[in-house]
Amino acid sequence: MNMLESLGKKAKAASRTLANASTEIKNSALLNIAQMLRENADRIISANEIDLKNGKESGLSNALLDRLALNETRINDMVQGVTDIVALPDPVGRIERGTLLPNGLQLIGIRVPLGVIGIIYEARPNVTCDAAALCIKSGNAVILRGGKEAINSNMAIVEIMRAALEDTGLPPDCIQLVEDTSRESATALMQLSGYLDVLIPRGGAGLIRAVVENSRVPVIETGAGNCHIYVDATADINMAAEIVYNAKCSRPSVCNALETLLVHKDIAEKVLPVIKQKLDQKSTQIRGCKKTCEILGNSVVPVTEEDYKTEFLDYILAVRVVDSIDQAIEHISKYSTGHSEGIITESYQNARRFEREIDAAAVYVNASTRFTDGGQFGFGAEIGISTQKLHARGPMGLSELTSMKYIVRGEGQVR
């Protein structure tokens, strides 16, 4: 039996125990995890420093180094995410429907765990904690396969979480880490159909595409965020500048960050200089259309077709001046990855039209796209942002990690 099959077999066994664990036991385990993560923050940071050193030596971009980095604040955020999940209602066992059929059968639909979830992700060790905690609360065992960039951080976090589970009486194999970070181990996990019930990739477009194309396990697509904001002709200029700055610059390395700005021609000459002044605070490069270059001058890099398709994950913003809301919607429909799209407008009619016609997991009116997040939506930490339409869409919280089971009670009925 190879290493992945061994992990799968242990996860399957652990999942049966976890699926039947009470809410109290699961919450107790999560509180113990939170406490032990807090107590071992220095150990996690030391492991992360090794990953950061290796990442710098291997030439990781600043955006990826930002995703990789852990400090006391980010560990506190991880801990808070775990405790927030404790406070959320447990979906397992929740009755979604109940009816008495004409033949006298009692039909009850209840929420049950998916079983064993595999997660393939890149240089974000906080995902290790968030994903595992969500899986525990929703009754699912999890096999985590992070990127080589974060292997030391991930190993430290998982060791701590497994010890916390064991102290609470739950099988430590509810959480397992694939320590082999080779391409072969990722492919093997994609083929683990006898043990995994679902596979969730979290990362860039290349990773997601590889998983979708190669997996024998059902996949929930997440992550890739080529996000747009359209500044309508009626927009408040100061509001537009603040929202664009926040959406692009508050944390450009994440999937809900702004990548392309569309501006109506009637407001472009007024709003673009104000937006640029804000973006300059973070030395953001603007890649603009011909009209944008005319308005903002030589500091703008001429935009290319490829730029409109790109999730930069950096201080780079594509900008296009459009003739109408129709052209803005057409552009978004062509290039969007279906993650988060926004409009800034004072027009009720245009706002409602944008809401109706834009096909994305989250559509914003007069707000930053950076709110597409399980915690911000009140779901607790999320396991990812689903950009597909089957089973789950948008931030995936606890309910999205469960399925339905039907209980049918009778008194001797036959068909």
MIGUGU-185511 format. One record per residue (C-alpha): residue number from 1; x, y, z. Coordinates in steps of 0.001 Angstrom, whole numbers, plus 500000, padded with zeros to 6 digits. Layout:
<sites>
(site NUM,(X,Y,Z));
...
</sites>
This chain:
<sites>
(site 1,(500000,500000,500000));
(site 2,(501483,503359,498992));
(site 3,(501612,506437,501178));
(site 4,(498480,508123,499758));
(site 5,(496395,504952,500050));
(site 6,(497540,504608,503666));
(site 7,(496432,508175,504399));
(site 8,(493142,507522,502632));
(site 9,(492443,504343,504571));
(site 10,(493155,506059,507907));
(site 11,(491032,509077,506928));
(site 12,(488109,506842,505951));
(site 13,(488213,505073,509313));
(site 14,(488509,508346,511227));
(site 15,(485649,509904,509261));
(site 16,(483198,507303,510548));
(site 17,(483984,508256,514146));
(site 18,(483927,511969,513436));
(site 19,(480638,511803,511525));
(site 20,(478935,510503,514653));
(site 21,(480652,512829,517128));
(site 22,(478401,515227,519023));
(site 23,(478533,518967,518556));
(site 24,(479925,519258,522079));
(site 25,(482846,516935,521336));
(site 26,(483651,518691,518064));
(site 27,(483508,522116,519700));
(site 28,(485694,520915,522550));
(site 29,(488252,519676,520025));
(site 30,(488218,522995,518191));
(site 31,(488663,524992,521406));
(site 32,(491598,522761,522283));
(site 33,(493056,523348,518817));
(site 34,(492695,527118,519262));
(site 35,(494392,527011,522648));
(site 36,(497286,524863,521450));
(site 37,(497836,527000,518355));
(site 38,(498006,530061,520575));
(site 39,(500398,528385,523011));
(site 40,(502640,527179,520158));
(site 41,(502695,530410,518148));
(site 42,(506481,530732,518502));
(site 43,(506969,527213,517170));
(site 44,(504778,527961,514144));
(site 45,(506558,531260,513448));
(site 46,(509962,529555,513662));
(site 47,(508865,526951,511119));
(site 48,(507442,529692,508921));
(site 49,(510716,531605,509016));
(site 50,(512406,528584,507425));
(site 51,(509789,528577,504664));
(site 52,(510188,532324,504097));
(site 53,(513977,531991,503916));
(site 54,(513674,529150,501410));
(site 55,(511080,531102,499451));
(site 56,(513290,534173,499131));
(site 57,(516229,532033,498038));
(site 58,(514096,530302,495398));
(site 59,(512846,533628,494030));
(site 60,(509217,533664,495194));
(site 61,(507419,536871,494250));
(site 62,(506515,539407,496931));
(site 63,(502860,538466,496479));
(site 64,(503555,534793,497212));
(site 65,(505826,535666,500121));
(site 66,(502971,537729,501562));
(site 67,(500631,534745,501253));
(site 68,(503226,532534,502905));
(site 69,(504136,534783,505824));
(site 70,(502844,534141,509338));
(site 71,(503280,536455,512290));
(site 72,(501636,536821,515668));
(site 73,(498749,538820,514205));
(site 74,(498009,536259,511514));
(site 75,(498220,533390,513978));
(site 76,(495798,535238,516234));
(site 77,(493521,535570,513206));
(site 78,(493793,531811,512660));
(site 79,(492922,531166,516281));
(site 80,(489996,533577,516094));
(site 81,(488792,531798,512962));
(site 82,(488721,528500,514847));
(site 83,(486819,529964,517804));
(site 84,(484384,531662,515424));
(site 85,(483590,528240,513946));
(site 86,(482822,526936,517440));
(site 87,(480131,529597,517775));
(site 88,(478464,528640,514487));
(site 89,(475499,526234,514376));
(site 90,(476436,522644,513583));
(site 91,(474809,521668,510275));
(site 92,(475201,517923,510856));
(site 93,(471881,516318,511764));
(site 94,(469884,519414,510869));
(site 95,(466475,518483,509458));
(site 96,(466042,520252,506127));
(site 97,(462689,518778,505219));
(site 98,(460098,516459,506665));
(site 99,(456860,515188,505208));
(site 100,(454307,512418,505475));
(site 101,(453812,510808,502083));
(site 102,(450348,509686,500891));
(site 103,(451384,506042,501419));
(site 104,(452066,506710,505094));
(site 105,(455856,506805,504840));
(site 106,(457569,509454,506942));
(site 107,(460313,511170,504916));
(site 108,(463023,513151,506711));
(site 109,(465942,514887,504985));
(site 110,(468946,515584,507226));
(site 111,(472388,517109,506774));
(site 112,(475312,514666,506879));
(site 113,(479078,515094,506338));
(site 114,(480536,514551,502874));
(site 115,(483025,512064,504362));
(site 116,(486694,512564,503449));
(site 117,(487727,515839,501844));
(site 118,(491021,516356,500043));
(site 119,(492409,519868,499715));
(site 120,(495257,520854,497390));
(site 121,(496546,524371,497944));
(site 122,(499600,526548,497513));
(site 123,(501670,528877,499703));
(site 124,(499063,529808,502334));
(site 125,(499592,528000,505649));
(site 126,(496540,529696,507176));
(site 127,(494474,527490,504840));
(site 128,(495792,524477,506751));
(site 129,(494121,525696,509919));
(site 130,(490953,527145,508366));
(site 131,(490217,524098,506229));
(site 132,(490893,521552,508958));
(site 133,(488734,523403,511501));
(site 134,(485811,523657,509092));
(site 135,(486105,519977,508259));
(site 136,(486107,518989,511933));
(site 137,(482995,521034,512739));
(site 138,(481172,519675,509674));
(site 139,(482139,516094,510570));
(site 140,(484577,515479,507710));
(site 141,(488048,513959,507833));
(site 142,(490539,515907,505717));
(site 143,(493720,515140,503799));
(site 144,(495721,518322,503239));
(site 145,(498279,518717,500497));
(site 146,(499934,522136,500648));
(site 147,(502693,523501,498454));
(site 148,(506371,522882,499056));
(site 149,(506807,526583,499884));
(site 150,(504882,526157,503168));
(site 151,(505795,522588,504128));
(site 152,(507526,523438,507432));
(site 153,(504693,525745,508518));
(site 154,(502068,523174,507534));
(site 155,(503814,520337,509342));
(site 156,(503984,522370,512555));
(site 157,(500324,523407,512360));
(site 158,(499073,519887,511596));
(site 159,(501148,518290,514349));
(site 160,(499632,520738,516842));
(site 161,(496084,520174,515592));
(site 162,(496428,516389,515610));
(site 163,(497691,516471,519201));
(site 164,(494730,518638,520176));
(site 165,(492298,516142,518625));
(site 166,(493882,513232,520448));
(site 167,(493663,515080,523766));
(site 168,(489920,515492,523147));
(site 169,(489325,511846,522286));
(site 170,(488867,512202,518526));
(site 171,(491086,510257,516106));
(site 172,(494103,512376,515129));
(site 173,(493755,510921,511629));
(site 174,(490757,513207,511129));
(site 175,(493484,515650,510010));
(site 176,(496350,514393,507849));
(site 177,(499022,516129,505802));
(site 178,(500700,514875,502647));
(site 179,(504322,515655,503491));
(site 180,(505574,514685,500032));
(site 181,(505207,517925,498041));
(site 182,(506240,516482,494685));
(site 183,(504036,516791,491615));
(site 184,(503539,513021,491811));
(site 185,(501908,513244,495244));
(site 186,(499435,515838,493995));
(site 187,(498538,513628,491031));
(site 188,(498179,510604,493297));
(site 189,(495788,512514,495552));
(site 190,(493691,513410,492499));
(site 191,(493395,509687,491742));
(site 192,(492368,508638,495280));
(site 193,(488782,507948,494299));
(site 194,(488395,504956,496610));
(site 195,(488902,507120,499691));
(site 196,(488194,510780,498890));
(site 197,(484612,511963,498518));
(site 198,(485505,515382,497148));
(site 199,(488636,517306,496200));
(site 200,(488936,521083,496625));
(site 201,(491806,522988,494974));
(site 202,(492747,526378,496416));
(site 203,(495241,528429,494457));
(site 204,(495926,529975,491089));
(site 205,(494256,529228,487794));
(site 206,(496986,526737,486814));
(site 207,(496489,524602,489922));
(site 208,(492709,524615,489599));
(site 209,(492876,523692,485917));
(site 210,(495299,520830,486639));
(site 211,(493021,519397,489325));
(site 212,(489873,519690,487212));
(site 213,(491546,518045,484216));
(site 214,(493289,515203,486082));
(site 215,(491100,514303,489040));
(site 216,(489108,511085,489302));
(site 217,(487491,512510,492418));
(site 218,(484575,514992,492251));
(site 219,(486036,518526,492316));
(site 220,(484691,521811,493651));
(site 221,(486433,524602,491742));
(site 222,(487567,527539,493854));
(site 223,(489734,530549,493872));
(site 224,(490757,532148,490605));
(site 225,(489629,535748,490879));
(site 226,(489899,538017,487862));
(site 227,(487729,540612,489607));
(site 228,(486392,543845,488090));
(site 229,(484916,547115,489308));
(site 230,(482937,549346,486951));
(site 231,(482806,553051,487823));
(site 232,(479543,554284,486338));
(site 233,(478991,557793,484973));
(site 234,(476955,558686,488075));
(site 235,(479507,557430,490617));
(site 236,(480641,559483,493586));
(site 237,(484288,560217,492770));
(site 238,(485672,560038,496312));
(site 239,(483742,556846,497027));
(site 240,(485074,555327,493821));
(site 241,(488673,556184,494705));
(site 242,(488385,554730,498208));
(site 243,(486726,551513,497030));
(site 244,(489172,550958,494169));
(site 245,(492143,551591,496464));
(site 246,(490840,549143,499048));
(site 247,(489929,546488,496492));
(site 248,(493328,546649,494804));
(site 249,(495778,547581,497536));
(site 250,(494571,546301,500904));
(site 251,(495927,542848,500040));
(site 252,(496619,542341,496330));
(site 253,(497735,538724,496705));
(site 254,(494261,537354,497459));
(site 255,(491586,536101,495089));
(site 256,(489014,538829,495882));
(site 257,(491407,541662,495006));
(site 258,(490569,543952,492094));
(site 259,(492409,543194,488835));
(site 260,(490628,545303,486170));
(site 261,(488998,548715,486542));
(site 262,(486377,549846,484028));
(site 263,(485463,553540,483949));
(site 264,(482652,555247,482036));
(site 265,(483964,557798,479524));
(site 266,(481808,560607,480950));
(site 267,(483541,560475,484338));
(site 268,(486964,559171,483331));
(site 269,(488798,562526,483170));
(site 270,(487559,563448,486650));
(site 271,(487863,560151,488486));
(site 272,(490983,558534,487040));
(site 273,(493454,561159,488372));
(site 274,(491895,560858,491842));
(site 275,(492100,557053,491719));
(site 276,(495693,557170,490482));
(site 277,(496670,559472,493350));
(site 278,(495368,556845,495793));
(site 279,(497019,553935,493950));
(site 280,(500344,555797,493918));
(site 281,(500463,555367,497695));
(site 282,(501299,551713,497023));
(site 283,(503268,552330,493807));
(site 284,(500611,550483,491838));
(site 285,(501361,550057,488151));
(site 286,(498484,550994,485864));
(site 287,(498161,549216,482534));
(site 288,(495681,551310,480626));
(site 289,(493814,551551,477347));
(site 290,(494558,554373,474884));
(site 291,(492107,556748,476575));
(site 292,(493533,555967,480018));
(site 293,(497031,556755,478727));
(site 294,(495785,560069,477318));
(site 295,(494260,561058,480650));
(site 296,(497021,559868,483002));
(site 297,(500111,560333,480850));
(site 298,(503376,558470,480386));
(site 299,(503347,556720,483752));
(site 300,(500701,554337,482368));
(site 301,(501830,551142,480620));
(site 302,(499733,550362,477509));
(site 303,(497373,547507,478300));
(site 304,(497330,544247,476326));
(site 305,(494635,541679,475703));
(site 306,(496529,539300,477979));
(site 307,(496380,541835,480824));
(site 308,(492586,541709,480753));
(site 309,(492782,537943,481252));
(site 310,(495327,538058,484082));
(site 311,(494899,537635,487823));
(site 312,(497922,539757,488758));
(site 313,(497924,539135,492524));
(site 314,(500256,542131,492737));
(site 315,(500240,545939,492703));
(site 316,(499213,545984,489032));
(site 317,(495844,547147,487721));
(site 318,(494415,546969,484204));
(site 319,(492240,549980,483352));
(site 320,(489820,550480,480475));
(site 321,(487575,553433,479662));
(site 322,(484229,552180,478335));
(site 323,(481457,553926,476421));
(site 324,(478537,552538,478410));
(site 325,(477345,550111,481062));
(site 326,(476598,547745,478177));
(site 327,(480284,547701,477223));
(site 328,(481288,547229,480856));
(site 329,(478968,544244,481269));
(site 330,(480197,542806,477968));
(site 331,(483842,543135,479100));
(site 332,(483166,541499,482460));
(site 333,(481184,538688,480841));
(site 334,(484138,537981,478549));
(site 335,(486979,538026,481068));
(site 336,(485439,537299,484480));
(site 337,(486252,534107,486355));
(site 338,(482899,534355,488116));
(site 339,(484344,535328,491496));
(site 340,(483511,538919,492566));
(site 341,(482379,541867,490427));
(site 342,(481362,545380,491462));
(site 343,(479716,548583,490266));
(site 344,(480041,552060,491776));
(site 345,(477002,554109,490860));
(site 346,(474321,556473,492111));
(site 347,(471868,555094,489542));
(site 348,(469331,552678,491023));
(site 349,(468483,551420,487545));
(site 350,(472106,550675,486630));
(site 351,(472757,549031,489981));
(site 352,(469808,546665,489588));
(site 353,(470769,545905,485998));
(site 354,(474342,545084,487035));
(site 355,(473041,542788,489763));
(site 356,(470806,540950,487293));
(site 357,(473186,540583,484359));
(site 358,(476558,539914,485982));
(site 359,(477131,536187,486481));
(site 360,(479433,535838,489488));
(site 361,(479470,534271,492937));
(site 362,(479334,537755,494509));
(site 363,(478100,540990,492917));
(site 364,(478752,544279,494717));
(site 365,(477087,547680,494540));
(site 366,(479133,550536,496037));
(site 367,(481410,548279,498079));
(site 368,(484835,546678,497791));
(site 369,(485193,543172,496366));
(site 370,(487440,542373,499329));
(site 371,(484378,541364,501360));
(site 372,(484016,538035,499521));
(site 373,(485164,535983,502454));
(site 374,(483511,533443,504722));
(site 375,(484309,535406,507857));
(site 376,(483045,538678,506405));
(site 377,(479824,536980,505248));
(site 378,(479261,535583,508728));
(site 379,(479977,531967,507714));
(site 380,(483131,531676,509829));
(site 381,(486406,530728,508155));
(site 382,(485831,529421,504654));
(site 383,(487338,526444,502881));
(site 384,(487411,528398,499634));
(site 385,(485378,530582,497301));
(site 386,(483523,528338,494881));
(site 387,(483291,529785,491368));
(site 388,(481234,526916,489990));
(site 389,(477460,526524,490082));
(site 390,(476862,522963,491239));
(site 391,(476498,522076,494935));
(site 392,(478095,525246,496306));
(site 393,(478842,528780,495080));
(site 394,(480651,531630,496811));
(site 395,(482313,531326,500243));
(site 396,(482076,527711,501346));
(site 397,(481243,527423,505010));
(site 398,(479945,524570,507123));
(site 399,(476694,523802,505316));
(site 400,(478523,523599,501984));
(site 401,(480660,520780,503419));
(site 402,(477623,518603,504037));
(site 403,(475174,516661,501901));
(site 404,(471691,515256,502361));
(site 405,(470564,511887,503633));
(site 406,(466944,510785,503628));
(site 407,(465469,508793,506476));
(site 408,(462328,506889,505466));
(site 409,(460198,505445,508288));
(site 410,(457350,503092,507586));
(site 411,(455029,500470,509008));
(site 412,(455437,497650,506532));
(site 413,(454810,499543,503286));
(site 414,(455868,497842,500054));
(site 415,(455814,499162,496507));
</sites>
